[in-house]
Amino acid sequence: MALNKRVAIPIAIIVLAAAAGGGWYLWQGKHKAPAQQKVAEGKVLYTCAMHPFIIKDKPGTCPICGMALIKKVDAAGGQPSAEQQAMLGHVSVSPTQQIMANVATVTAGESALSKEVNAVGIVQFDQSRQSKVTAWIAGRIDKLNVNAVGAMVSKNQPVAEIYSPDLLATQQEYLLAVKSRDQLKNSPITAISQNGDGLVQSARQRLQLFGVKDSQIAELERAGKPTIRLPIYTPLSGVVIEKMVQQGQYVNTGDVLFNIADLSTVWVEVEVYENEFPNIHIGQRVEIRSQSFPGKPFVGRVAFIYPFLDPKTRTVKVRVEMPNPGMRLKPDMFVNAVIKVPLGKSLVVPMSAVIDTGKRKVVWVETSPGMFEPRDVQVGQQTDDQVQILSGLKAGEKVAVSGGYLIDSESQLKGGSGQDHSNMPGMKTDQKGGAPAAPATPPARKAPAGGSMNMDDMKM
């Protein structure tokens, strides 16, 4: 019993002392917290938008990037000021980083932009320079002057000679009409003398319908006897592309003997995709390139745009008419076509300056030396190395053309607006879907070691 009293008394003393100390601590905290809060609220701190780990108690410039310091956002969930909100998307890149990442800038300016439409095509015959040699009268092919496809023929040289009884009889009728005219022209009766001229004219017209030329009729009248075989001529000079008769073969009126094509001019039927054919117009200059003649392009003009679209290839055919000296372009030859479409004068930047995020297109604009700001732009036509800027950029502004992904990665580490950061940890988006707010606690970064910067006033 005496032992229990000796143990219970010290324990009771300890409990009473702890209760008294706790009550005093709570009383002190309750009265001091408002005072300390007032002191903290009354003190304004300044930080760098690019380097949030630098904190000063008075305005000034950042010892790292030289930017003007802005008021620091408190850690109790306060919203950033308009100045700080505007600077959230900016990224500062030191000269060392620019050299290591090969960051280069160019000035956006207006220039004449032209787009190249590349397409494939096939060389075709010029249909306006094709013709068929047909038999104007039934008969037998007694002589064939052209024996193979590919032979060159001329309008002044006969390609075949045909024997026809009908033609022979018509020649004899013509000779008799001429003889009768000569006999009756001295008749005192006007009707008889005029009738002789009518017979000659009628027989002459029948010969012309059989394909006899005026020069051949004159030769027939001069010789005074009919020609057994009638020469057949081609309507144009060119190359025989098809031969359908043999020597000694009987043919009927209208049968095709040869197909002739003039290859001094050819067509190239180019297939242009449906999203590009609105840029094609009649008269445009077209450059044709063939693997058979590398480095030697051919030049032609757009002569016709077909009024229908191929549903299988989703292309529109464009006919290019071009000269073919030396007949180097052969029909059915595959070629490549380049059509340059002038787009006029517009604001352009290099293709490498535009970063495609999938949802939008961004360029990094250098607002001051080493300071870059993301800018959403709307692009237009694109060429091999340039892109047309429709909105979001002004002439004279400098944009990053290389090292843009380093700047973008710096923006992501900082929580800027170079990419879509709404899903990044620590980023809070306001209820109205606005820009992401600043992180609750800025990530601490170590200042670079060495150098002559004054780091005494930095608060980590």
C-alpha positions in Angstrom: 0.0 0.0 0.0 2.9 2.3 0.9 4.6 1.4 -2.4 1.5 2.3 -4.5 1.3 5.7 -2.9 5.0 6.4 -3.7 4.3 5.5 -7.4 1.0 7.3 -7.8 2.1 10.6 -6.4 4.9 11.3 -8.9 2.7 10.2 -11.8 0.0 12.6 -10.7 2.6 15.4 -10.5 3.8 14.7 -14.1 0.3 14.7 -15.5 -0.6 18.0 -13.9 2.7 19.6 -15.2 2.0 18.4 -18.7 -1.5 19.7 -18.7 -0.4 23.1 -17.4 2.4 23.3 -20.1 0.0 22.3 -22.9 -2.5 24.9 -21.9 0.2 27.6 -21.8 1.4 26.6 -25.3 -2.1 26.8 -26.7 -2.7 30.2 -25.2 0.6 31.5 -26.6 -0.1 30.1 -30.1 -3.6 31.6 -30.1 -2.3 35.0 -29.4 0.9 35.0 -31.4 -0.5 33.4 -34.7 -2.5 36.5 -35.7 0.4 38.7 -35.0 2.8 36.6 -37.0 0.2 36.4 -39.8 0.0 40.2 -39.9 3.7 40.4 -40.1 3.8 37.8 -42.9 1.0 39.5 -44.7 2.6 42.9 -44.4 5.9 41.7 -46.0 5.9 41.6 -49.8 8.4 39.2 -51.5 9.6 39.2 -55.1 10.7 36.4 -57.3 11.7 35.7 -60.9 9.1 34.3 -63.3 11.8 32.2 -65.0 13.6 31.1 -61.8 11.1 30.8 -59.0 13.7 29.7 -56.5 15.1 33.2 -56.3 13.2 35.2 -53.7 14.0 38.7 -52.6 12.3 41.1 -50.2 12.6 44.1 -52.5 12.2 44.7 -56.3 15.1 44.3 -58.6 16.4 42.1 -61.4 17.1 38.4 -61.5 20.8 37.7 -61.0 20.6 34.8 -63.5 18.6 36.1 -66.5 18.3 39.8 -65.7 14.5 39.9 -65.8 12.6 42.3 -63.6 11.4 40.6 -60.5 7.6 40.3 -59.9 5.6 39.9 -56.7 5.6 36.4 -55.3 2.4 34.4 -55.1 1.8 33.3 -51.5 1.6 29.5 -50.8 -1.9 29.8 -49.3 -3.5 29.4 -52.7 -3.5 33.1 -53.9 -4.0 33.7 -57.6 -1.1 35.2 -59.6 -1.2 38.8 -60.7 -1.8 39.7 -64.4 1.9 40.5 -64.9 2.9 37.1 -63.5 0.2 35.3 -65.4 1.5 36.9 -68.6 5.0 35.8 -67.9 4.1 32.1 -67.1 4.5 31.1 -70.7 7.8 32.9 -71.3 11.0 30.9 -71.3 14.5 32.2 -70.7 17.4 30.5 -72.4 20.9 31.3 -71.4 23.6 32.0 -74.0 25.3 28.7 -73.0 22.0 26.8 -73.6 21.5 28.5 -76.9 25.0 27.5 -78.1 24.6 23.9 -76.9 21.1 23.4 -78.4 22.0 25.4 -81.6 19.2 27.8 -81.0 18.9 30.1 -84.0 16.3 32.8 -85.0 15.2 34.5 -88.2 13.1 37.5 -88.8 9.6 36.7 -90.2 9.0 38.7 -93.4 6.9 38.9 -96.5 8.1 37.3 -99.6 6.7 35.9 -102.9 5.6 32.4 -102.2 4.9 29.7 -104.7 3.6 26.2 -104.2 4.8 23.2 -106.2 2.2 20.6 -107.2 3.8 17.3 -107.9 2.0 14.7 -109.9 2.6 11.7 -112.2 1.5 11.4 -115.8 1.6 9.3 -119.0 2.7 10.5 -122.4 -0.2 10.1 -124.9 -0.7 10.8 -128.7 -1.9 14.2 -129.6 -5.3 13.3 -130.8 -5.6 16.4 -133.0 -2.5 15.1 -134.9 -3.8 11.5 -135.5 -5.4 10.3 -138.7 -6.5 7.1 -140.5 -5.7 6.2 -144.1 -8.9 4.6 -145.6 -9.9 3.2 -148.9 -12.1 5.7 -150.7 -13.1 3.0 -153.2 -13.4 -0.8 -153.3 -10.5 -2.6 -155.0 -7.3 -4.5 -154.6 -4.0 -3.3 -153.0 -1.6 -3.9 -155.8 1.4 -2.1 -154.2 2.2 -1.4 -150.6 4.9 1.2 -150.0 4.8 0.9 -146.2 5.5 -2.5 -144.8 6.0 -2.0 -141.1 4.8 -0.2 -138.0 7.0 2.7 -137.0 7.8 3.8 -140.6 7.8 7.5 -141.3 5.3 8.7 -144.0 4.8 12.0 -145.7 1.8 13.7 -147.2 3.6 14.0 -150.6 4.5 10.3 -150.8 1.9 7.6 -151.6 1.6 4.8 -149.0 -0.1 2.3 -151.3 -1.6 1.9 -154.8 -5.0 0.4 -155.4 -6.7 -1.1 -158.5 -10.4 -0.6 -158.8 -12.7 -1.4 -161.8 -15.1 1.4 -160.7 -12.3 3.9 -160.6 -11.1 2.8 -164.1 -14.6 3.2 -165.5 -15.0 6.6 -164.0 -11.7 7.7 -165.5 -12.9 6.6 -168.9 -16.2 8.5 -168.4 -14.2 11.6 -167.6 -12.0 11.3 -170.7 -15.2 10.9 -172.9 -16.8 13.9 -171.3 -13.7 16.0 -172.0 -13.7 14.8 -175.6 -17.4 15.6 -176.0 -16.9 19.0 -174.5 -14.2 19.8 -177.0 -16.5 18.7 -179.8 -19.6 20.5 -178.7 -18.1 23.8 -177.5 -18.1 25.2 -181.1 -21.8 24.4 -181.6 -24.0 27.4 -182.4 -26.6 26.1 -180.0 -25.9 27.4 -176.5 -27.7 24.5 -174.7 -25.5 22.0 -176.5 -22.2 23.8 -175.8 -23.1 24.2 -172.1 -24.1 20.6 -171.8 -20.6 19.5 -172.6 -19.2 21.5 -169.6 -21.8 19.9 -167.3 -20.7 16.4 -168.3 -17.1 17.1 -167.6 -17.9 18.7 -164.2 -20.0 15.7 -163.2 -17.3 13.2 -164.1 -14.7 15.3 -162.3 -16.7 15.3 -159.1 -17.1 11.5 -159.1 -13.3 11.2 -159.4 -12.8 13.5 -156.5 -15.2 11.5 -154.4 -13.0 8.4 -155.1 -10.0 10.3 -153.6 -8.4 11.4 -156.8 -6.5 14.7 -156.4 -6.8 17.7 -158.8 -3.2 17.1 -159.9 -4.0 13.5 -160.8 -7.1 14.6 -162.8 -4.9 17.1 -164.6 -2.4 14.4 -165.4 -5.2 12.1 -166.6 -6.5 14.8 -168.9 -3.1 15.4 -170.2 -2.2 11.8 -170.8 -5.6 11.0 -172.4 -5.8 7.5 -171.0 -6.9 6.1 -167.6 -4.5 5.1 -164.8 -4.7 1.5 -163.8 -3.6 2.0 -160.2 -4.5 4.9 -158.1 -1.9 6.2 -155.5 -3.2 6.6 -151.9 -1.8 9.4 -149.8 -2.0 10.1 -146.1 -3.7 13.2 -144.7 -0.7 14.2 -142.6 3.0 13.4 -142.1 4.0 11.2 -139.2 4.7 7.7 -137.9 2.7 4.6 -138.8 1.4 3.3 -135.5 -0.9 0.6 -136.9 -1.0 -1.3 -140.2 -4.1 -3.3 -141.2 -3.6 -4.5 -144.8 -1.2 -6.6 -146.8 -0.3 -6.3 -150.5 -2.8 -8.0 -152.7 -5.6 -7.7 -150.2 -9.1 -6.7 -151.4 -10.6 -3.8 -149.5 -14.0 -2.2 -149.4 -14.9 1.4 -149.3 -14.1 2.9 -145.9 -11.7 0.1 -144.8 -8.8 1.5 -142.6 -5.4 0.8 -144.2 -3.1 2.6 -141.7 -3.1 4.7 -138.5 -0.8 7.7 -138.6 0.3 9.9 -135.7 2.4 13.0 -135.7 4.7 12.9 -132.7 6.2 16.3 -133.1 3.7 17.4 -130.4 2.5 15.1 -127.6 0.1 15.2 -124.7 0.9 14.4 -121.1 -2.1 13.4 -119.0 -1.2 14.3 -115.5 -3.2 13.1 -112.5 -3.7 15.8 -109.8 -5.3 15.0 -106.5 -8.7 16.6 -105.7 -7.3 18.8 -103.0 -4.7 20.4 -105.3 -6.5 20.7 -108.7 -8.2 24.0 -107.7 -4.7 25.6 -108.0 -4.4 24.4 -111.6 -5.4 26.7 -114.5 -5.2 26.6 -118.2 -2.0 28.1 -119.5 0.2 27.3 -116.5 3.7 26.3 -117.1 4.5 22.6 -116.4 7.8 21.0 -116.0 8.0 17.3 -117.1 10.8 15.1 -115.9 11.5 11.6 -117.2 13.8 8.9 -115.8 15.0 8.3 -119.4 16.5 11.9 -119.5 17.6 12.8 -116.0 18.5 16.4 -115.5 16.8 17.4 -118.8 13.3 18.6 -118.0 10.7 19.3 -120.7 8.4 22.3 -120.6 4.8 22.5 -121.6 1.5 24.3 -120.9 -1.8 23.2 -119.4 -4.2 22.9 -122.3 -7.2 21.3 -120.8 -8.6 20.2 -117.4 -11.0 17.3 -117.6 -14.4 18.0 -116.1 -14.7 14.7 -114.2 -12.9 13.0 -111.3 -11.7 9.4 -111.2 -13.6 7.8 -108.3 -10.9 5.1 -107.8 -7.8 7.3 -107.6 -9.6 10.5 -106.5 -7.6 12.5 -109.1 -8.5 14.9 -111.9 -6.7 14.5 -115.2 -4.9 17.6 -116.6 -3.8 17.6 -120.2 -0.4 19.2 -120.9 0.5 20.0 -124.5 4.2 20.1 -125.2 6.6 20.0 -128.2 8.5 16.8 -128.6 11.7 17.6 -130.6 13.6 14.5 -131.7 10.6 12.4 -130.5 12.3 11.7 -127.2 9.0 11.4 -125.3 7.4 8.2 -126.3 3.7 7.4 -125.9 2.8 5.5 -122.7 6.0 6.7 -121.0 5.6 7.5 -117.3 6.8 10.9 -116.3 6.7 13.2 -113.3 5.1 16.7 -113.5 5.9 19.8 -111.4 3.4 22.6 -111.6 4.5 25.8 -109.8 1.5 27.8 -108.4 2.3 31.4 -107.4 0.6 32.4 -104.2 1.5 36.0 -104.2 3.3 38.0 -101.5 2.6 36.8 -97.9 4.2 36.4 -94.5 6.3 33.3 -94.4 8.6 31.5 -91.9 10.8 28.4 -92.3 9.0 25.1 -91.8 11.3 24.2 -88.9 9.9 27.2 -86.9 6.4 25.8 -86.6 5.9 23.1 -83.9 2.8 21.0 -84.5 1.3 19.8 -81.2 -1.5 18.0 -82.8 -4.2 20.4 -81.6 -2.5 23.7 -82.6 0.6 25.1 -84.2 3.1 27.1 -82.2 6.1 29.3 -82.9 8.5 30.6 -80.3 8.9 34.4 -80.7 12.0 36.1 -79.2 10.6 39.1 -77.3 14.0 40.1 -75.9 17.5 38.6 -76.1 17.2 35.1 -74.6 13.5 35.4 -73.8 11.0 33.4 -75.9 7.2 33.6 -75.9 4.9 30.8 -77.4 2.5 32.1 -80.1 -0.4 30.2 -81.6 -0.4 30.7 -85.4 -2.7 29.7 -88.3 -0.7 28.4 -91.2 -1.7 28.3 -94.9 0.1 26.9 -97.9 3.3 25.0 -97.4 6.3 24.6 -99.7 9.4 22.5 -99.4 11.0 24.7 -96.7 8.6 27.5 -96.0 5.1 27.9 -94.6 2.6 30.7 -95.0 1.4 32.4 -91.8 -2.1 33.7 -91.9 -2.5 35.0 -88.4 -0.7 35.0 -85.0 2.6 36.6 -86.2 3.7 39.9 -87.5 6.4 40.9 -89.9 9.7 41.8 -88.2 9.3 39.5 -85.2 12.1 37.0 -84.6 11.2 33.3 -84.4 13.3 30.3 -83.4 14.0 28.0 -86.3 16.2 25.5 -84.6 16.4 24.4 -81.0 12.7 25.0 -80.6 12.1 21.7 -78.9 14.7 22.7 -76.2 12.7 25.8 -75.5 9.5 23.8 -75.5 11.0 21.3 -73.0 12.1 24.2 -70.8 8.5 25.5 -70.9 7.2 22.1 -69.8 9.6 21.9 -66.9 8.6 25.4 -65.9 4.9 24.6 -66.5 4.5 27.2 -69.3 2.2 27.2 -72.2 4.4 25.8 -74.9 2.4 22.5 -74.9 -0.8 21.4 -73.3 0.0 21.0 -69.6 -3.5 20.6 -68.2 -2.8 17.0 -67.3 0.6 17.6 -65.8 1.0 16.9 -62.1 0.8 20.1 -60.0 -0.9 22.2 -62.6 -4.4 23.4 -61.8 -6.9 24.7 -64.4 -9.5 27.2 -63.4 -13.1 26.3 -63.5 -13.8 28.2 -66.7 -11.2 26.3 -68.7 -8.7 29.1 -68.7 -4.9 29.0 -68.6 -3.3 26.7 -66.0 -2.6 28.3 -62.7 0.9 28.3 -61.2 1.9 25.3 -59.1 1.2 25.5 -55.5 4.8 25.1 -54.5 7.4 26.1 -57.1 10.0 23.4 -57.7 13.3 24.2 -56.1 16.3 24.4 -58.4 20.0 24.6 -57.6 21.8 27.7 -58.8 24.7 27.0 -61.1 27.9 26.7 -59.3 30.8 29.1 -59.9 30.6 32.5 -61.6 30.6 36.0 -60.3 26.9 36.3 -59.4 26.0 37.6 -56.0 24.0 34.8 -54.4 23.9 36.2 -50.8 20.3 37.5 -51.1 18.9 34.3 -52.5 16.5 32.5 -50.2 16.1 28.8 -51.0 
